[in-house]
Amino acid sequence: MAHDETKRFNAIVVGAGPGGSSCATFLSKTGVNVLLLDKEFFPRDKICGDGISARSLDILRELGVLEKIESIPLRKISGFTFSSPDGTLVDIPIPKRGGNIRHGYAIRRLLLDNLLFQNAKEHSIKTMEGFTVTGLIKDSHSSRVVGVEGTMSDGQKKTFYADVIVGADGVNSIVARETGARHGDIAHLGVSLRCYYRGVGDMKGNLELHFLDKLIPGYFWILPMANGFANVGIGIVMAEMRAKKINLKNELFRTIENNPVLKDRFKDSTVVPGTLKGGTIPFGSKRWKAYGNGWLLVGDAASLVNPFTGEGIENALYSGRLVAAVISEAYLKKDYSESQFSSYEHALKKELDPILQNSYQMQKRSRSGFLLNLFMHKAARNQKVRDLMASTLTDVNSRQIYSSLFIYLRMVLTPPYW
Ligand SMILES: Cc1cc2nc3c(=O)[nH]c(=O)nc-3n(C[C@H](O)[C@H](O)[C@H](O)COP(=O)(O)OP(=O)(O)OC[C@H]3O[C@@H](n4cnc5c(N)ncnc54)[C@H](O)[C@@H]3O)c2cc1C
């Protein structure tokens, strides 16, 4: 194959979503020469629930982009609303930190990702849009990953070389596939459908997760957006969907029309045509290997989505920062080997696994409709249980209250119940 251009960088980041743009921006601050590639042209949309967690805001501030984000249409999200299969509602505000009220945002990915990408560009990073990576180039002796090959939107083929390739190319990551990292364990993958509505009633400014008997541990969600819109969707563990032969689209509209907790809120609403779209979600309950000889993975490409809430932007941003630190250390040592990059695994274990594993325990405890009903009854009336839920959802260092079935049952089954 004839390639018309060859270029060398310290690092190539494949994919300019939140993970890739954050990684490239943090890398640029360390003097590393970066190429950030994406197959799309920005602004581009990404199928998403559009919820940005409170923890994400810390890192958006560090990236220097939070003020810009706050100047575009968004909606402040102050907490979570849950409902159990029997319709018990529980509100959980995002807990304060250091006495300060915290919140998240609802913002369209078309806008958020574009701001992150433009911010990366402003950090003297070389960027290339409309370039689809089609394969990795490996050194024939060491089998180290040394570059990428791909195609421009006009069909031109190009190759680029670097000391390290970062796969930030989302759930279907070619970097994860070609390095053999990705697993296909459907018990740890999710499937979601989302669409936009106008005129949904009684929205309180919370991310709403409504657990339905047929979907658990999955749920139906509503996220209030700017200008009277709502992001509405449905998500389920892929293994459950296949085992129960669920048609997600039917389930979404059946819920809107018939669910006793929800149907009245949709009676004056209209769906925004053409917005019903779906995607796969790689849960961090069983991450795959995210590093090797000459390569690293971030965000969805590394399977880092919260297995309880389905949120993945936060960990995409955080893993982008972790990988930038790992590469800048490797750059100083001129060592891009698998053993050098194993420090990334240690960092993931320390920084992200506690919240991922805690959330996985929450997901597991939500598989029984009977227990979920009991739990929500208790949470609805007991501030301590609500506080525990809040810290598990938002605090990396929260106690592992869901890890033992025994402790969970004791919490659910001991008085006071009501
Ligand atoms: C229906 C649904 C709802 C969700 N709701 C939420 C939510 O409310 N909140 C939340 O936090 N998370 C949510 N998520 C998860 C969230 O969307 C992802 O976790 C997040 O986008 C991961 O960011 P990323 O940067 O790793 O990957 P992505 O955002 O997927 O970005 C990957 C980038 O790589 C590019 N790319 C892909 N392949 C190539 C290639 N071969 N060559 C070049 N470029 C390539 C793509 O164009 C894209 O720009 C949801 C997901 C789905 C499917």
The ligand as an SDF file (V2000), in Angstrom:
LIG
                    3D

 53 58  0  0  0  0  0  0  0  0999 V2000
  -27.2570    5.9510   25.0740 C   0  0  0  0  0  0  0  0  0  0  0  0
  -26.0860    6.3340   25.9430 C   0  0  0  0  0  0  0  0  0  0  0  0
  -26.2900    7.2040   27.0190 C   0  0  0  0  0  0  0  0  0  0  0  0
  -25.1890    7.5970   27.8080 C   0  0  0  0  0  0  0  0  0  0  0  0
  -25.4090    8.5120   28.7940 N   0  0  0  0  0  0  0  0  0  0  0  0
  -24.3650    9.0030   29.5050 C   0  0  0  0  0  0  0  0  0  0  0  0
  -24.5330   10.0570   30.4360 C   0  0  0  0  0  0  0  0  0  0  0  0
  -25.6280   10.5910   30.6220 O   0  0  0  0  0  0  0  0  0  0  0  0
  -23.4450   10.5050   31.1200 N   0  0  0  0  0  0  0  0  0  0  0  0
  -22.2170    9.9580   30.9410 C   0  0  0  0  0  0  0  0  0  0  0  0
  -21.2600   10.3860   31.6190 O   0  0  0  0  0  0  0  0  0  0  0  0
  -22.0170    8.9720   30.0370 N   0  0  0  0  0  0  0  0  0  0  0  0
  -23.0420    8.4940   29.3080 C   0  0  0  0  0  0  0  0  0  0  0  0
  -22.8370    7.5340   28.3450 N   0  0  0  0  0  0  0  0  0  0  0  0
  -21.4760    7.0160   28.1450 C   0  0  0  0  0  0  0  0  0  0  0  0
  -20.6240    8.0740   27.4240 C   0  0  0  0  0  0  0  0  0  0  0  0
  -21.2470    8.4580   26.2270 O   0  0  0  0  0  0  0  0  0  0  0  0
  -19.2170    7.5280   27.1430 C   0  0  0  0  0  0  0  0  0  0  0  0
  -18.7430    6.8760   28.2910 O   0  0  0  0  0  0  0  0  0  0  0  0
  -18.2460    8.6410   26.7500 C   0  0  0  0  0  0  0  0  0  0  0  0
  -18.6300    9.2450   25.5460 O   0  0  0  0  0  0  0  0  0  0  0  0
  -16.8250    8.0680   26.6200 C   0  0  0  0  0  0  0  0  0  0  0  0
  -15.9560    9.0600   26.1100 O   0  0  0  0  0  0  0  0  0  0  0  0
  -14.6970    8.6220   25.2250 P   0  0  0  0  0  0  0  0  0  0  0  0
  -13.9240    9.8590   24.9610 O   0  0  0  0  0  0  0  0  0  0  0  0
  -14.0160    7.4640   25.8350 O   0  0  0  0  0  0  0  0  0  0  0  0
  -15.3320    8.0530   23.8640 O   0  0  0  0  0  0  0  0  0  0  0  0
  -16.2770    8.7570   22.7980 P   0  0  0  0  0  0  0  0  0  0  0  0
  -17.0120    9.8760   23.3950 O   0  0  0  0  0  0  0  0  0  0  0  0
  -17.0550    7.6430   22.1820 O   0  0  0  0  0  0  0  0  0  0  0  0
  -15.2770    9.3520   21.7230 O   0  0  0  0  0  0  0  0  0  0  0  0
  -14.5610    8.5040   20.8660 C   0  0  0  0  0  0  0  0  0  0  0  0
  -14.0940    9.3170   19.6620 C   0  0  0  0  0  0  0  0  0  0  0  0
  -13.2770    8.4760   18.8640 O   0  0  0  0  0  0  0  0  0  0  0  0
  -13.5750    8.6800   17.4960 C   0  0  0  0  0  0  0  0  0  0  0  0
  -13.2190    7.4460   16.7780 N   0  0  0  0  0  0  0  0  0  0  0  0
  -13.8000    6.2420   16.9180 C   0  0  0  0  0  0  0  0  0  0  0  0
  -13.1980    5.3520   16.1110 N   0  0  0  0  0  0  0  0  0  0  0  0
  -12.2170    6.0130   15.4550 C   0  0  0  0  0  0  0  0  0  0  0  0
  -11.2560    5.6240   14.4730 C   0  0  0  0  0  0  0  0  0  0  0  0
  -11.1750    4.3620   14.0070 N   0  0  0  0  0  0  0  0  0  0  0  0
  -10.4070    6.5710   13.9990 N   0  0  0  0  0  0  0  0  0  0  0  0
  -10.4700    7.8670   14.4590 C   0  0  0  0  0  0  0  0  0  0  0  0
  -11.3700    8.2640   15.3750 N   0  0  0  0  0  0  0  0  0  0  0  0
  -12.2210    7.3610   15.8800 C   0  0  0  0  0  0  0  0  0  0  0  0
  -15.0610    8.9880   17.4860 C   0  0  0  0  0  0  0  0  0  0  0  0
  -15.4470    9.7280   16.3300 O   0  0  0  0  0  0  0  0  0  0  0  0
  -15.2300    9.8020   18.7800 C   0  0  0  0  0  0  0  0  0  0  0  0
  -15.1040   11.1910   18.5450 O   0  0  0  0  0  0  0  0  0  0  0  0
  -23.8920    7.0880   27.5450 C   0  0  0  0  0  0  0  0  0  0  0  0
  -23.6980    6.2170   26.4720 C   0  0  0  0  0  0  0  0  0  0  0  0
  -24.7830    5.8360   25.6670 C   0  0  0  0  0  0  0  0  0  0  0  0
  -24.5470    4.9000   24.5030 C   0  0  0  0  0  0  0  0  0  0  0  0
  1  2  1  0
  2  3  1  0
  2 52  2  0
  3  4  2  0
  4  5  1  0
  4 50  1  0
  5  6  2  0
  6  7  1  0
  6 13  1  0
  7  8  2  0
  7  9  1  0
  9 10  1  0
 10 11  2  0
 10 12  1  0
 12 13  2  0
 13 14  1  0
 14 15  1  0
 14 50  1  0
 15 16  1  0
 16 17  1  0
 16 18  1  0
 18 19  1  0
 18 20  1  0
 20 21  1  0
 20 22  1  0
 22 23  1  0
 23 24  1  0
 24 25  2  0
 24 26  1  0
 24 27  1  0
 27 28  1  0
 28 29  2  0
 28 30  1  0
 28 31  1  0
 31 32  1  0
 32 33  1  0
 33 34  1  0
 33 48  1  0
 34 35  1  0
 35 36  1  0
 35 46  1  0
 36 37  1  0
 36 45  1  0
 37 38  2  0
 38 39  1  0
 39 40  1  0
 39 45  2  0
 40 41  1  0
 40 42  2  0
 42 43  1  0
 43 44  2  0
 44 45  1  0
 46 47  1  0
 46 48  1  0
 48 49  1  0
 50 51  2  0
 51 52  1  0
 52 53  1  0
M  END
$$$$
